[in-house]
Every structure is written in structure tokens, then in C-alpha cells.
Amino acid sequence: MSRCVEIYEVGPRDGLQNEKRRIPVEDKVALIDHLGRAGFRHIEVASFVSPKWIPQMADSGEVMKRIARVEGVAYAALTPNMRGLESAISAQADEVAVFGSASEGFSKANINSSVDESLKRFSPVVAAAVDAGMSVRGYVSCVVSCPYEGPVEPKQVARIAERLYQMGCREISLGDTTGRALPENIAKMLDAVAERVPVDQLAGHYHDTTGRALENVEVSLEKGVRVFDAAAGGLGGCPYAPGASGNVATEAVNDRLTALGYETGLNRDVIAKAALMARAMRA
Amino acid sequence: MSRCVEIYEVGPRDGLQNEKRRIPVEDKVALIDHLGRAGFRHIEVASFVSPKWIPQMADSGEVMKRIARVEGVAYAALTPNMRGLESAISAQADEVAVFGSASEGFSKANINSSVDESLKRFSPVVAAAVDAGMSVRGYVSCVVSCPYEGPVEPKQVARIAERLYQMGCREISLGDTTGRALPENIAKMLDAVAERVPVDQLAGHYHDTTGRALENVEVSLEKGVRVFDAAAGGLGGCPYAPGASGNVATEAVNDRLTALGYETGLNRDVIAKAALMARAMRA
């Protein structure tokens, strides 16, 4: 099995959007520009959602305009609908992402529509993004449990992942939104999903609420997953998942992967500094 | 930029199909099983084409049945049409590939149809493969020159790559079929293609006919490409490209990448042994 693992940096988007404090554009740009030197292949930097819902991301266009692009780094943005996609295209995003949920309750709370409605809305967005020559990522949230509905069935996760894959997402990121997953839950969920989507097109997106994120990374590695989302400094959480703490920290995932003999291609000093910068932005 | 690079092993298919000698199933299986221990993520092992055209691959189903699957390795097969795809599904291939050409003359000689006809035929194959939960790869041959028509325009390569991408290929492999490309040709071609397809979904597939394949790998690395096709022992060539010698050798690409500070995740001893095994199969 390959020893190369990608850490997909989501801090500037998934991390910062959950901070209550309004973070100045120049601070976001400084963090992204610093992260650009770390060796990441993808950095999620923006979210073109309605500022009514997520005011923290209203400056996404401005942020993308000001960053210094590093060759070889793809800058990604969330795009829930065609309007968001148009903004992402104007902002020259390299990759866009749509975000579905494996739980009806969370879908309603997070994006105000049923799971099927959201998938129907994403389908033309994904097709148009692919037509525009962009990469598309699909997120599935609540892959093990939902803050409103409790445990989520692995086959339900597989069903949503498969639909995102079939509509043209090149990678499906599986989110333990509540951060309550145990390694055995993750293993069962991955077994179900891998029957529908090639395992090398899956990513693990784990929160560290109960301190199990690194173990969940390990069990995912055994199942063949080689991409993990993480946020510098462990920023994040989710405004619609009460009690969920932040994304697993990039520096922690990197250290664990390195200790296990995997190669991430990241510069440890650069990401350590990024963690400090990210933490300093916290309220 | 990431220091992790994938070598996509194509020897058991692209290499062996061009050997004149009939290679016993057990020798192919032994090579594939050995390669499974090297650390590859993908090994192309079979081609479900008509045995009328490529008799060397008539045993593809048998080969795939007998190999010992290694967890974390995706076994890939070429599938030019729906019938090929059905065979690949029965054989439990993890990934399939369709193969287009940037040159009309080569398309006619290699797959007996015009470029547009071939793309039309691939479209339902790709859709059905994605529906079946498989990964799909698209090859573009003659990305710099054609043995029949001479130089090929970068924008023509971009057009074919884009169509394969839009139909659902997760990765587009760009083949210098004649092995005559210079690094500056590869750079121009990649610039054109990267405008249409995300660079992290491109692979370089270079032949070493004129000894420039490793330089072509280097210039591709600078452009952000992180996947390269290669064949253990440098086996191969192409029956429809007169004078073209083999694929660039896996062991040579691995050594060059390692010397440049890239991480391939491959075991050097295992691939050295694979090269010996592959070369011993030559007539």
C-alpha cells in the first residue's frame, strides 16, 4: 500500500467560518499565503454561500483576489448552488465543493433542505463545474452520527456518497461532524462506502471532539484511504452541530502520519507556524 | 508543491501486450503478484479488447481471476466498449480505462475509428463504469506527435482531454506515443491541457524512444503533474506506432524522482526484481 498521504487543508474555510469573531481579510490572506508554502496540494479557502447564512465568509471573493497563488496548489471553495459556482469561477477557484448530509435532520438544519433536494440542486452545479474544467469535491456530513437524529446507518452514507460520485465529484470527503465516531464505526462506514465509490477517491474528515480523530485516521489508512482533511491549529467546529469541537489539527495529523511511516510532503515548521497564526485568530 | 508522486504501473498491460511472444498466464500472474508488493496504488493488468486485435490480452479474464489481490492496490483494465466493460466488471477490475487519441491518423490505425466516433463510444462506457462504482481513466495518445501525421497541436490534445474529463474520467493520462517529445513540447502541451482539466487529475505517460522521457517527467513535475505511468523493465512500445520503443521504466522513474527529493512510496528492491522478471518475459 502507498505510503503517501495527502492532508487536505481546510482551516481557512472550515476552520475560520466557525469563529465568532469577524476576522479581517488581511489575516485570512496571510494565513492562506503562509499555508501555500507548506506543501499542500489543496487548500480550501472560501465559501460562496449566502452571507445571510454565513457572514464570516462574505469576504470570500476579496480573499481569493488578494492571495498569492502558489503553483501546484489548488485553491478550493464551497459552492452550494449555481450562484455560488459563478462567484467561484469569477474568483478563479481551482476546485469547488458541494456539501451533502447523510442525515435528514442535519441537512435541514445546515442547508435548509432535504437530502434529496440538496442532491438535486448540486447535480447541475457539479456538471457546470466539470464543464468549466474544475475539480469537484463532495462532502458528506454526519457519516456516523447526527446531532439531531443519533446514529446514522453506513448504507445511508454509501447511498449519498455514491450519488455525489455519480454526479461527477472526483473525491468524496466523509465527515464525522459530531466528532463522536469510534474507530469501529468508521471502519464499518468505510466498508459500506467503498462498495460504491473507489476507495482512492475517498477522504476522511474527522473532528476531534472526543479525542478519537487520530485513531479514526489510522483505521481509515488500514482501509486504504489516503486523503485526510485537517485544519491548521485545529480550528473549527460547526455552528449547526451543537457541542462539536474543531477539525482535527493539521499538525497533529501530520505528526501521527509521519510517526507511522507515511509521507505527507509537508514542511513541519511551516505548518507549526500556520497553527500559531490560526490560533491567534481565535476570539 | 507536494513531494509525493505516484508511479502508475502499466507494465503487465501496456508493456506485455506489445511483446510478440505469447506469455503464459502464470508468468503474468507472477509479475502482477510481485508488483503488488511494491507499494503501487494502481497496476494496469488487463485489456478487454477483442482478441482478434490484441491476441496477447485474450487471457485477461483468466489473469484477473488468478492474481492475489493486495488490499489498497487498484487493479485496472482497458475497456474500449460496453462489452469490454462487462468483462472488466465480471473480472472485478477496480478501475477501467478508455483510450482516445489526439490524432485522427493514429485513432484510425489503433482503434479503427475517428476520434469523435471513439469518444461517442466511450461516453456510455464511462457513465456505466462510474455507475458501477469504478474509477475511470482516460488515455490520450499522440499528445505531441503522431507516427502518421507528424506534430499534434496542444489545443487538439486539450480538446480531447477535456471531453474525456467531462464524460467522467477521474484522471487523464497524456501519452507521448511516439516517444519523440522534447521537454519544451511537453510543457506547451501541459499548459494547454491544464486550462481545461485540473492539473492534479493529469498523468504523464512517456515513452523513452529518444531517451528524453525522464526529462519530460521533470518538466511535468514543474507544471504540477504528480502521476506518471511507467512499466517495470521498460517493457512495451506500440504495435501501431512504428519505431516506438518501450514505456519509460518504472525503476528509472523511481530513481530519478527519489534523486529529485520526491517520495514515491515504492520499495526499490521489489521493483528492481520486477524489472528482471519483466525483462525475462521478452522474446
Interface residues (C-beta under 8 A of the other chain):
Chain A: M1 S2 R3 C4 V5 E6 G39 F40 R41 H42 V70 E71 G72 V73 A74 D94 E95 V130 D131 G133 M134 S135 E162 Y165 Q166 G168 R170 E195 R196 V197 P198 V199 D200 Q201 G224 R226 E263 T264 G265
Chain B: M1 S2 R3 C4 V5 E6 G39 F40 R41 H42 V70 E71 G72 V73 A74 D94 E95 V130 D131 G133 M134 S135 E162 Y165 Q166 G168 R170 E195 R196 V197 P198 V199 D200 Q201 G224 R226 E263 T264 G265
